Amino acid sequence: MIAEYWVGSRSRQVATRLIVEFTLTLDSPAHLGGGEAEGLTDMPLLRDRSGGGPLLAGASIAGALRSYLRERELGFGREETASSLSSLLFGRVREDEDEEGIQSPLIVEDSFGKTRKIEIRDGVRLDPSSRTAADQAKFDVELWRAGIEFPVRMELCICELRDADPQADLRRALISALCGFIDGSITLGARKRRGYGRVTASGWRVRQYDMKKADGVIQWLAYGARPLGPEYTVEPSALGEAIGAEAVPDRRRLLRIKVKLGLEGTMLIRSAGSTGDMEPDMVHIHSMGSDGILHPVVPGTSLAGALRARALRIASLQTDRDRAKQMIDGLFGSSRVTDAASEEPIASRVEVSESRIDGGVTNLVQGRVSIDRFTGGAREGRLFNEQPVFGSENTVFETSITVKDPSPWERGLMILLLKDLWTGDLPIGGEVSVGRGRLAGREARLAFDNDTSTITETACGLNVTDPSGLLERSVRDFTAHCQEERR
């Protein structure tokens, strides 16, 4: 009877088992949630039920790898097909009743972090017309702090099929997907386009078991479930050789802007809670770095919100308001709160990193008071103090802005936004009406395809290097696009 249910020729014919292990370290806070709304915060974290520590689900890792592999192989906005490497490595669902789904040959295990350190961030949706908080749009987010390490383990089952030999394609798919962790392109968790969930991969280890030989099967049965030892360590540059394949060419088209900005005056982006016993009423937000020290930061959410509001203002000057909103929604994503129930949300194609402020003074407190405009005296109960970041000549922060698959006019709009940041016309944070959040450009580098432009502030003035004319051409494309819409 057993032979009727199992026949050797009908098995998966596993020829090789390829084990890959590495460690992911959070470079910025991450929200690894489970979609549950019950908790002390609006967006609680997903925790290990046994110990309460950080949990990075294998499904989350596999999903991030699949998304990156699809974009790397096909480009942005392209749907995978049955012949895509992402379908081969991660499987595909059944599209019709006559077709059978394919199980993923890649096994990705859950990963458990080693600490429980968290921080709370406030979030708010701004009304772009008034730059104030929208009604009932304030929320708080629970985040795992930077520096937490997640040991990752995955196993690739390479099978020998009668009508195909997928070994080479599977190995090529795996190394291509892992390139996203090697170069830092993959981020994890929620709000990852706003600086959360940046990770660094290290400690790569690779081992293969030849399942066609008795010795290989015995070795896998004896040691296959154990962590790999240091003798299997592989340098990132040699990972492709260890896996036995080369990565596919990267077909993603990205506009990368890396800019270093100085702080003119003060900046105040309010923190969600206290970091000490005796603190002022308002303190600039600090975040724990991977070095275990609290640093003042510029959250990606704050910078992205300011960029979006200014982008809408620029576009509205060039075309009508409704068209401008459509343009900005297509670039920065649509609001979660829409007027039409049938409207589907649009994901942002702009990624903004969280930045650490270096060289700022954070131990000074300002006393302030609200004045009654009729009497000219202090309003009752409106005396408060604040602890912003004070800028100096040495105060800088470096941020990265990445735009996926930008059109010519979108590149021009991003350059105009960079200009406003550079000249201090676009302030960041709160209380901008009293002079806070003014920035000054120091260095900038823009790269798109094979074109690279640099902008540097020197003692003699602005030094611009733009050999291909990327800056001027992109701004003209933005103006031309808006004028076409007016016609």
SULKATA-V16348 format. One record per backbone hydrogen bond with DSSP energy under -0.5 kcal/mol. NH is the residue of the N-H (numbers start at 1). CO is the residue of the C=O. Records with the same first field share a line. If there is no record, write none. Layout:
NH->CO ; CO
This chain:
4->1
5->1 ; 2
6->2
10->7
11->8
15->158
16->158
17->209
18->16 ; 156
19->17 ; 207
20->154
21->205
22->152
23->202
24->150
25->23 ; 200
26->148
27->198
28->198
30->144
31->190
32->30
33->31
39->37
42->140
43->140
44->36
46->32
47->45
48->53
52->48
54->115
55->46
56->111
57->55
60->57
61->57
62->58
63->59
64->60
65->61
66->62
67->63
68->64
69->65
70->66
71->67
72->68
73->69
74->70
75->70 ; 71
78->75
84->81
88->84
89->85
90->86
91->87
92->102
99->96
102->92
106->89
107->105 ; 155
108->106
109->107 ; 153
111->56
113->54 ; 111
114->149
119->143
121->141
123->139
125->137
126->124
127->132
128->126
130->127
131->127
132->127
134->125
137->134
139->123
141->121
142->43
143->119
144->30
145->117
146->288
147->26
148->145
150->24
151->112
152->22
154->20
155->107
156->18
157->105 ; 155
158->16 ; 156
159->157
160->13
161->159 ; 164
170->166
171->167
172->168
173->169
174->170
175->171
176->172
177->173
178->174
179->175
180->177
181->178
182->178
183->179
185->180
186->180
188->197
190->31
192->189
194->191
195->192
196->191
197->29
198->195
199->186
200->25
201->181
202->23
205->21
206->232
207->19
209->17
211->15 ; 209
212->15
213->210
217->213
218->214
219->215
220->216
221->217
222->218
223->219
224->220
226->223
232->229
233->230
234->204
238->235
239->236
242->238
243->239
244->240
245->240
251->72 ; 249
254->252
255->403
256->254 ; 447
257->255 ; 401
258->256 ; 445
259->257 ; 399
260->443
261->259 ; 397
262->440
263->395
264->262 ; 438
265->263
266->264
267->389
270->268
271->283
272->120
279->277
281->385
282->385
284->387
285->269
287->295
289->293
292->289
295->287
297->285
298->355
299->297
300->194
303->299
304->300
305->301
306->302
307->303
308->304
309->305
310->306
311->307
312->308
313->309
314->310
315->311
316->312
317->313 ; 314
318->314 ; 315
319->315
324->320
325->321
326->322
327->323
328->324
329->325
330->326
331->327
332->328
333->329
334->346
338->336
341->339
343->340
349->331
351->349 ; 402
352->193
353->400
355->298
357->296
358->356 ; 396
361->390
362->360
366->386
368->384
370->382
372->377
373->371
376->372
379->370
382->379
384->368 ; 382
386->366
387->282
389->267
390->361 ; 388
391->265
395->392
396->358 ; 394
397->261
399->259
401->257
402->351
403->255
404->349
405->253
406->403
411->407
412->408
413->409
414->410
415->411
416->412
417->413
418->414
419->415
420->416
421->417
422->418
423->419
424->420 ; 421
425->420
426->420
427->425
428->437
430->268
434->431
435->432
436->431
437->266
438->264 ; 435
440->262
441->422
442->260
443->260
444->455
445->258
446->453
447->256
448->451
449->254
451->448
453->446
454->465
455->444
456->463
457->442
458->456 ; 461
461->458
463->456
464->462
465->454
466->464
469->466
473->469
474->470
475->471
476->472
477->473
478->474
479->475
480->476
481->477
482->478
483->479
484->480
485->481
486->482
487->483
